[in-house]
């Protein structure tokens, strides 16, 4: 009896989920490692590269190249701007199978070809020139950026391959910037079922090998990665495989941990959070770091990614699961208030994409589609629309109207698991395989568009939307030099500050305070030479026989 | 006729069973509502029903229950696994963890003690031991245990340093020197700009009345960060608290200038609008000269 009932229950479970998780034609790790000759040198090397190379922690001037060999050997990366002339070399003489070499002193936004090897031979190179890194543009640069977004991809089966191939087809056929993928953003659960090293080999390195050699990969921790990785000790495959900036090497604020970190790419600030292991409490270390980080960026766009979805009615439910609720209630009010534009989550194996939202932190049934000025949760006249420029219109953000963000739960890059898919805050909910691509580009009117497309495994684009930001040319990079009031003038060429007194007003004292509020200069003169003062911002306190007032100048 | 009746009975029987198990499955799915975790618990339950004396299965289901925050079920499964012969030391750790999560610290201490007695000491277990001892107010022992963690963990996290410094102060609430030294050594290990440690250092400097050092710490944030408006305001607030109204006033002026330097979109964000209100409010509360 037990066996019959077991059979029935398992069958029901299968209908619900298991059919989606079948591991089809798993490649053998070792076999793949030795039967991947395309990029190997003609003369068979004595040491074999069994993983990578892959790119990590890209900045405008540095990138980390990692790979694994079957035998411990030295680490050498030859690189250069011309594919057949790799004149630069970075190396490490220590013998290891886990190679990690940082290329530094690079030029921003520049393509460098590279190969890898040891002291005596090249172990992996690309004759077709498909092994390269394009360094990140300087922070603040406005240019085209494309990011490939993969949620819950790690099934290592044909679903995952189909999703991958559809993106490759897309990017190869893209009318603009064809073949260019600036970064890969993994939303966690990159390798089922427990994120072991072997599972990572099968589901990440073997699947995305081509892209990992020319595009920097970033990730957040998923619950399945967290089974074998321990964030408390920052150990395990996830932390061994990835190298993320802990000391703000790629911009942002130093977190001191790879569990959560941030980086800048062009004019986009990315904030990566750990919604699985790390405390999600308001006032906790991750919260305080996020608050400081988001209030410290001057970037035009802010994108955040973490595994557990803020809104979902897919294979998980954001109304009942603690991590999802905590991220929504604790983090999102702060992040929305400080200008986050796009929130990328996985965990549910579906594609669910919101309207243009602000202030919805309750359960699904409390969602109010009205505009925020009417007490609702959508932003602007197009906020409740589909966000398509050629349909209901793009979502809009301006310097005056800074609210609004789109939430995407995109965890179907490896499997689909259904669910009710009826969250009220979602504009689109699909039980379909696919990945997303985010593209940021000029709108031709001084602003920019951030467009996200959901690319199905069948090559079709099933959903897309755009957030438009206007008047981005108004960015202030330098300090304003002119004093606020008309009561003093600053001649930068002559290093003179002059005070304009009214009528019988008599100057008694002038005090200069520097950018940390320290008194650095006193005078009783109406014209003061400031050539000895270092460059920077000063508050000037002016005391006359009639009044005391303050002004400010930026000394060049 | 008899055969047909029998078949009909059998059909009815199977339809009934299918219905029952479907209902069971739905109820489980609704009860747990944790996606694939719920399903995995259900699957493990079926495995257990087929092998009711397999201690490994109970342990595995216990882990799933624990992930699902069903601590009493987890503990029950761990106990069952133990009674069926599971002698793995990991079981003691899990039992200790569940007791800790349910705030039964004495039971938790006993279990982690059993774990530590059974094999080599590891940082994870010592950390749990320290946390248990902290809750039992055995601060000195907690500190000893956590010191082991700090000295032996390969990849320390800021959270570890914060927890350690907190225990130092719990053990002696005047030992800010020790707590700050712990933070400083964390900064050496993790990088000098690790935010959460720098923030905690500021708290400790303020709490211990080291005003000069606290002000220097505010200056560190002002100089280090791209956007300074919030730091100027926080410094002004502190200056007001320590009765330095004029310096507070100058810091508020700097905060306003920093806001003016911002891109329009940042100036129009709610936190900055709120900050401007706070600046005005604090400024008006300061007893100063005739500033305009």
Interface residues (C-beta under 8 A of the other chain):
Chain A: X2 X3 X4 X5 X6 X8 X9 X10 X12 X13 X16 X17 X230 X231 X232 X233 X234 X235 X239 X246 X247 X248 X253 X254 X255 X256 X257 X259 X278 X279 X285 X288 X289 X292 X293 X295 X296 X297 X298 X315 X316 X317 X320 X321 X322 X337 X338 X339 X347 X348 X397 X398 X399 X400 X401 X402 X417 X471 X474 X475 X476 X479 X480 X484 X513 X515 X516 X517 X537 X539 X541 X547 X548 X549 X550 X552
Chain B: X17 X18 X21 X22 X24 X25 X29 X33 X34 X35 X36 X39 X42 X43 X46 X49 X50 X69 X123 X124 X127 X153 X154 X155 X156 X157 X158 X159 X160 X162 X186 X190 X191 X193 X194 X195 X196 X197 X199 X219 X222 X223 X225 X226 X227 X228 X230 X232 X235 X247 X250 X251 X253 X254 X257 X258 X260 X261 X262 X263 X264 X265 X266 X268 X269 X270 X271 X289 X290 X291 X292
